[in-house]
Amino acid sequence: MARWVRRRDQAGRVLAVANQKPGVLERFGLTREEVDRAAWTVDPSGGRLQGAAAINRVLDEVGGGWRALAALYRVRPIAAMEEAFYSRFARNRSRFHRFGVKPECDEPDADCG
C-alpha cells in the first residue's frame, strides 16, 4: 500500500510509510496488533482512521479521480459495504503473496533498517 500511494501522490500530501520499518509504530503510537489488523492514517493533529476509512482518506488526499472514488465512502450503505469488504480483505491479506503482493520490507531493495 505504501508504495502504491507514493507512486500516485504527485503533490506529496501523504507520508506513506511501511509499518515494518523500525520506529514507525512508536512514532505514530500504534501497536503491532493494530497495524496487522488494518491500514491506518494519522493526521498532523493526531486524528486516526483505520480500515476503509483510512484508505478513503488517502484516496481523497491523493486527489484526481481517486477523490471521486473516496467521496462514495460518505454514503452510509457504501461505507458499510467498504468496511465489510476491507475487514474480509485484511483477515486474508497473507494470501495475496501468490499474486506478487508482499510487504515493502520483504523486497530486496527495501530501506527498512
C-alpha positions as CSV (number, residue, x, y, z in Angstrom):
1,M,0.0,0.0,0.0
2,A,2.7,2.5,0.9
3,R,4.5,2.0,-2.5
4,W,1.2,2.4,-4.3
5,V,0.5,5.7,-2.5
6,R,4.0,7.1,-3.1
7,R,3.7,6.4,-6.8
8,R,0.4,8.3,-7.2
9,D,0.8,11.1,-4.7
10,Q,2.4,13.6,-7.1
11,A,1.8,16.6,-4.7
12,G,3.5,14.8,-1.8
13,R,0.4,15.2,0.5
14,V,0.7,11.8,2.1
15,L,3.6,10.4,4.1
16,A,3.2,6.6,3.3
17,V,5.4,4.5,5.5
18,A,5.7,0.7,5.7
19,N,4.7,-0.3,9.2
20,Q,7.6,-2.8,9.3
21,K,10.2,0.0,9.3
22,P,12.0,0.4,12.7
23,G,10.5,3.1,14.9
24,V,7.3,3.6,12.9
25,L,4.9,2.1,15.4
26,E,6.3,4.1,18.2
27,R,6.4,7.3,16.2
28,F,2.7,7.1,15.4
29,G,1.6,5.4,18.7
30,L,0.3,2.2,17.1
31,T,0.8,-1.4,18.1
32,R,1.8,-4.3,16.0
33,E,-1.7,-5.8,16.6
34,E,-3.3,-2.6,15.3
35,V,-1.3,-2.4,12.1
36,D,-1.6,-6.1,11.4
37,R,-5.4,-5.7,11.6
38,A,-5.8,-2.7,9.4
39,A,-4.3,0.2,7.4
40,W,-4.1,3.4,9.4
41,T,-3.9,7.1,8.8
42,V,-2.6,9.5,11.4
43,D,-3.2,13.2,10.6
44,P,-0.9,16.0,11.9
45,S,-3.2,16.7,14.8
46,G,-3.1,13.0,15.9
47,G,-6.5,12.1,14.5
48,R,-6.6,8.4,13.4
49,L,-8.6,6.4,11.0
50,Q,-8.4,2.7,10.2
51,G,-9.6,0.3,7.6
52,A,-11.7,1.5,4.7
53,A,-12.0,4.9,6.3
54,A,-8.2,5.3,6.2
55,I,-8.0,4.1,2.6
56,N,-10.6,6.6,1.6
57,R,-8.8,9.4,3.4
58,V,-5.6,8.6,1.5
59,L,-7.5,8.5,-1.8
60,D,-9.0,11.9,-1.1
61,E,-5.6,13.3,-0.3
62,V,-4.0,11.8,-3.4
63,G,-6.7,13.6,-5.4
64,G,-7.6,13.3,-9.1
65,G,-10.0,10.6,-10.0
66,W,-9.3,9.0,-6.7
67,R,-11.0,11.8,-4.8
68,A,-14.3,11.0,-6.6
69,L,-14.0,7.3,-5.6
70,A,-13.3,8.3,-2.0
71,A,-16.4,10.5,-2.0
72,L,-18.6,7.4,-2.3
73,Y,-17.5,6.5,1.2
74,R,-19.7,9.3,2.6
75,V,-22.8,7.4,1.5
76,R,-23.6,5.2,4.5
77,P,-24.6,2.0,2.7
78,I,-21.5,2.2,0.6
79,A,-19.3,2.9,3.6
80,A,-20.7,-0.2,5.4
81,M,-20.0,-2.3,2.4
82,E,-16.5,-1.0,2.1
83,E,-15.8,-1.6,5.8
84,A,-17.1,-5.2,5.4
85,F,-15.0,-5.8,2.3
86,Y,-11.9,-4.3,3.9
87,S,-12.3,-6.4,7.0
88,R,-12.5,-9.6,5.0
89,F,-9.6,-8.5,2.8
90,A,-7.4,-7.7,5.9
91,R,-8.1,-11.0,7.5
92,N,-6.9,-12.8,4.3
93,R,-4.1,-10.4,3.2
94,S,-1.4,-13.1,3.7
95,R,-2.9,-15.0,0.8
96,F,-2.2,-12.2,-1.7
97,H,1.5,-13.1,-1.8
98,R,0.7,-15.5,-4.6
99,F,-0.2,-12.5,-6.7
100,G,3.2,-11.0,-6.2
101,V,2.0,-8.7,-3.4
102,K,4.4,-8.7,-0.5
103,P,5.2,-6.3,2.3
104,E,7.5,-3.5,1.3
105,C,10.2,-4.5,3.8
106,D,10.3,-8.0,2.3
107,E,11.6,-6.6,-1.0
108,P,15.4,-6.9,-1.7
109,D,15.9,-3.1,-2.2
110,A,13.8,-2.0,0.8
111,D,15.2,0.5,3.2
112,C,13.9,-1.0,6.3
113,G,16.9,-0.9,8.5
